[in-house]
Amino acid sequence: MNFDPSPLFWTMCKLYEQHFVLVPKSERQRLTICNEGSTRSGKTWDFFHFLVALCDQNRQRNLEIYIYRDTLTNCRDYTLKEFVKCLKVIGIYNPDLLVGYGQKPQYDLFGNPVYFRGLDSGIEAQPSDICFFNESLEMDQEPVSNVLMRCRQMAVFDWNPKFTAHWCFDMEGQPNTYFTLTTYKNNKHLEQTIVNDIESWCPWEFEDLEKPEPERRPNLKNIQSGTVNRFRWLVYGQGVRCAMEGLVFPDVTYIPELPKDVDKYWYGLDYANTVGTYAFSECCNKGRNLYFDCPIYVKDLTSLADFYVIFKRHYEIKKNERPGQWVVICDSAKPQNKVDLNGWASRDGLNVVFLDCKKFAGCVTWRIDLIKRYSIHLVNRDHIRKEQENYFYQKVNGIELNEPLKNGFDHFWDAAGMSLQYEQSLR
């Protein structure tokens, strides 16, 4: 057996022993470990090594172990492949022990089932002894919380800190919760060619990295080679929390909920052509302040009717708080959607009208410029934060364009922008 983990493995073993194994059963609490760090720091493989050691010492104990990713596809195509690769390096992989690869992958590790699942499938969380959330910054908090409520022994998270704020960061300081920080330098098995690639992103001389940023000398070699990337170096090289450069809306204030003493409310809806994300945004203003919420943000819906059921429930809750007709401005890609929504709303007695957004060349850029004229306040929801911290301008040959990148983080912003476009057309 070629069992040679990096130092983070020993840290997890020590924490598990001190805070679970050596604690009397009547006093045990679930241990949570959050492994934050750079790319290629070995944090995922170190957890797999921990799992091998734990299962080896608990053979045929039927420990229930769940490994999660944001989607089943990502869990199967990335996390499971890394798991198999790690077991092959150790020398214990047996392909006959991997079953259900297509939909519900499961591997028998010394008589302990290891399940690989996605949080996108709407499955009910199962009881577990150990659960692992790989790349957890891509996950919404609610499904993770459902899993944690049923986890008996230990939960492990790992991520590259590519945001400056996230619900995962809020776990720091909670009881029985431990954060670790590793970089590529903590991975003793990393090839020098990969080290060279990572270090090519660094904008500064390496001996100056302990100094304040304004005092660091530029790394002339990396600058001349054209490889410098400050964001990639901080996040994926040093494991430092950092917002991506070129954000469309970098200056926002997060609030717990929309204010009630406002001038006016208006609404927007961005929906998928077939299967995809439905985002319903609520907007309001008070003077030069704009406030946005996105109370409905549902992925992988298969029909417009499913969205309408969710919308109707939300309207019934909020209609007394916001009397009068709701005008919802919709994506005009499929005009029949507006017809169907208005028909259902009329049938059910909803004081709601759905109107198509009038698109024109450059309308997205115009909406962005319009929003930027105000102070922007966003309700603190995971999907809103994820869009705000991933919605950035396109770059061509290092030059930032005035067009946002279509990268899947624009559903909420499109819905909000369409509603504001309609509001401006009334003035």
N, C-alpha and C positions, 0 to 999 in steps of 0.2 A: 504494500500500500504506500503510495506517494502522498503522504499527508503532511503538508508543509505550509500552513496558513500564515498570513500576515498578522501584525500585532493586534489589530482590532478584534480578531477571533478570541484572543486571550482576555481582552477587556470584557467581551460579552460573557465569556465563561465565568469570569470572576463575579460580575454583577449578578448573573443567574444563581450562582452558588450562594452568594452573600444575602441576596434579597428574596430567594425562594427556597432553595434546597435546605439551607441551614435554619430556616425560620419554622417554628412549630406550625403544624397544619392549621390550627385554630386561628393563627395570626397572619396567615399568608394573604398577600394582596397581589394582584397582577402586576408584573414588572413591565415597564415600557421603555424601550431603548430607541432613540432617534439618531440614526447615523447620517449626519450631514457631511457633504464633502465634495471634492472635485471629481471630475471624470477620471476613470481608471485608477481610483484610489483602492480598489479591491473590496469595497464595503459589501457589495452583493455576494461575492464569492466567500468573503469571511463569514457571512451569515450561513451560506451553504455548508461551509466547513463546520460551523457550530452545530448545524442540524445533523450532519453526519456523526459528529462526536456524541451528541445527545441520544440519537437513535441507536448508536452502537452500544451505549451504556444501558439502554432500555429496550433490548431486543424483545420482540413479540409482546410488547406492552400495549400495542394498539393506540399509541398516542395519536390524537387527531391534529393534523398539521395542515393549515391552509395558507397558500401563497397567492396573493392578489395583485392584479394590475388594474388600471382604469378600464380596460376592455379585455374580453376573452382573447381577441385576436392578438393584442399586444402581449398578454400573458403567455400565450402559446408560442408566438413567433419570436419573442425575445427572452422573457424570463425563463421559460421552460428550456429553451435551447441552451441558455447559459448554465442552467442546473445540470443538464445532461453533459455539457462540455466539462464542467467542474468534476462530476463523478467519473468521467473518463480519465481525466488527469490524475485523480486520486487512485483510479484503478479498480473501482467497484461497480461500474455501470453494467447493468444487465437489461438489454432491450426487452426481454420477456416480462419484466416487472413494470413496464410502462403500458398502461391500457387507456382506452377512451380518448385517444389523442384528438379526434375531431371536435368533440363538444365538451367532454368532461375529463380532461387528462388527470391521471392519477398514477403515482409511482409508489411502490412498496419499498420502503427504506428500512431494512432490518426488522420487518414485521410491524412497521408503523406507516399508515397511509399518508401520503403527501398529496394534497389536492391542489390543482392549479385552476384558478377561477378569475373571471372578470367581474367588475362591479357594475357593468352596463347591462347585464342580462336580467335584472330585476329579480334575481333569486333571493329567497329568504336566507338570511345569515344562519349558518349552522354552528352548533357548539364546537369549540376548538380548545386544544391545549396550548398550541403555539400558532400565531398568525403573523404573516410577513407581508408588508405593503411596499412593493417595489415601485420606485418613482412616484412617491405619494403626493407630490405637488400637483400631479395631474388628476387627483381624485377629489370628489366632492365630500364634504364632511359627513353628511347624513348617512350614506351607506357604510362608511367606515365606522361611525359610531354604533351602528347596528351590529357590526361584526364584533367590536370591542366589548359590547355588553355580554357577549356569549363566549368570550375568551377567558380561559381559566388561569393560565400560567404566565404567558409572556407574549407581548406584541412588539414587533420590530418594524421600524420605518426606515427607508433610506431615500435620499434625494440629492440632486444637485441644486444649490440655492439660487435658482435663476429669477426669483422674485424678491422683493424687499418686504412684503407682507403676505401672510398666508395663515390659514387656521392651524396648520402644522406647527408653525412657530409659537403659537399660543400655548402649546403643551409644555414649553420650557418652564420649569419651576413648579410643575404639578407634582403631587406626592408620588413617590416610587417611579419617577420618570427621569431618565438620564440622556443627555445629549453628548454625542461625540463629534469630533471634527477631524477628518482625515483628508489628505491630498494624495496626488499621484506619487509623492515621495514616500508614502507609507506602504506602498505596494512593492514588496521586495522582488516580485517576479516580473515587473514591468520591463518590456524590452526597451533598449536605449533609443531605438528609432522613434518609438511612441513618445518617450520623454522629450526628445528633440522637437517633435511636432508640437507638443503642448507648450514647451518653453519658447517656441517661436512666436507665440501670441503676446508675450510680455512686452509692454511698452517701455519698461525701465531697466536699468542695470540691476542685476540680481543682488549685488551686495548693498543696494540702496533700499531694498524692499521693506526694511524695518523703519525707515525714515518716513515722515509725513509726505504725502504725495507731492506737494509743491517743491519739496527739496530733493526729489529723486532725479537723477540724470537720465536722459533718454537712452534707450537701447538702440544705438545707431545701426548695429548689424541687422536687427529685426526690422527696423524702419526701412533700411535700404532694400531689404529683400521683399518688402511689401506684405509681411505676414502679421503685423501688429493688429491686435484686436483687444481692446481694453475690456470689453464685457466678457468675452470668452476667457481671457486670462483670469479675471477676478473670480468668475463663477466656476469655470471648469478647470482652472489651473490652481487657484488658491482656495477654492471653496468658500468664497465670500458672497454674502447676499447682495444682489445688485440688480437694478432695473435695467432692461435693455435700452441701449441708445436708440434714438429715433422714434420714441413713442409718440403716437398721435396726440394723446392727452396725458402728458406727464404730470400736470399740476391739478390734482383733484383732492377733495376733502371727503372722507368717508363719514357717514352718519348712520344712526341706528334705524331710522325710518323716515318717510317723507313728512315734512311739516304739514300741519293742518291749516295754519293761518297763511294762506297763499293767495295770489291773484287769480290763478286759473289752472285747471288740470287739462291735459290732453294725452292722447294714447297712440301707440304705434304697434304694428305687428309684422314681424318678419317670419315667413314660414317656408318650409322646404317644398320643393317641387313634387317630390314623392316621399321618400323616407329621409328624415333628417331632423334638424333642430327647429323648434318653434319658440320664438322669443316674443313675449308681450311686454312692452315697456310702458311705464306710467311716468309722465313728466309734469312738472309744475314750476312756477316761477314766483319770485317775490323781488321786485325791483330788478337789479342786475345779477341776481343769483338764480341759477338753474338747478333743479333737483330731479334726479332720475332714480327710478326703481325698475326692476325686472322681476316681478313676482312669479311669472310663468316662464320657465326656461326648461323645455323638455326635449331630450334627445331621442332619436330613433322611434318617433311616432310613425305609425303606418298609415294614418288617415287624418284628414281634416276634422272628421267627426269626433275623433278622440280628443283633439285639441279643444273643440267646442265644449265638450263635457267639462273639461278642466276650467275653461274660461267662464262658463255659466256659473259654476260653483263659486269662483272668485267674485264675480259680479254680484251675486246674491249676498255675499258677505259685506261688500263695500258700497252697495248702491245707496243705503241710507246716509252713509258718511259723505257721499259725493252725489247729491241729487242732481237731476237734470240729465239730459241726453249725453251719453258717451259717444264721441266721434273717434273711431279707431281707423287710423290710416294704415293701409296694407301694402305689402309688396304686390306690384301689378303684374308679376310674371305669369300668373294664372288667373285671368278675370273670372273664371267660373267659381273660384274660391270665394270671392266677394259675394257672388249671387247666393251661394249655398249658405254662407254665414248669415247674411241678412234674412234669408228665408227661415232659418232655424231660430234666430233672435225674435223675429216677428211672431212665429208660432208660439214661442214660450213667453211672450209678453215682456221681453227685455227692452228697455229704453236705450238701445244701442244701434248705431248705424256704422257699417263698415264701408270705407271709401278707398278706392285705389290711389296710390301715390302717383303723381304726375312726374315721371322721370324725364330727364333731359341730359344732354352731354355735359359732363362735369358736375352733375347734381350731388354726387357723394362728397366731392371736394367742397362744394358750396355749403353743404350741411355742416361739414367739419368746421369751416371758417365761421359759420353762424354760431355754432356751439361755443367756439373759443372766444366769442365776444363777451361771454358771461363768466362768472365764477361758478365752477362745476362742483356739485355735491352728489355723491353716489351712495345709495344704500349699501351697507356692508354685507354683501352676499358673495359666496365663493365664486359663482359663475361671472359675476360682475367684475370682481377683482381679477379673475383669470383673463377676461377680455381686455380690461384696462391695461394689464401688464404684458399683453402679447399683441396688442393692436399697434402696429408701427408702420412707418413709411417704407416704400420700396427703395432699394438702392441698386444702382447700376454702375459698376466699376468704382464703387466706393462713394458715388455721388448720390445724395439723398434726393429723391423725386418728391413731387407734391401729391402723389397718389398713394393711398394706403395699400398695403399688401393684402391680397385675398388669401388668408391663411386659416380661415375657419374661426377666427376670433372677432367676428364683426356682426354677429346676429343681434345682440343687444344694441350695439351702436347704430346699426341700420334701422332698427325699429324706433329708437329714440330720435334719430335724425329725420326719419320720414314724418314723425309727428310734429317736430319743430318746423319742418318745411311747410307743412299744411298751416300751422299756426301763423307763420309769417305771411302766407298768401292771403290771409284774411285782413291784413293790416293795410 
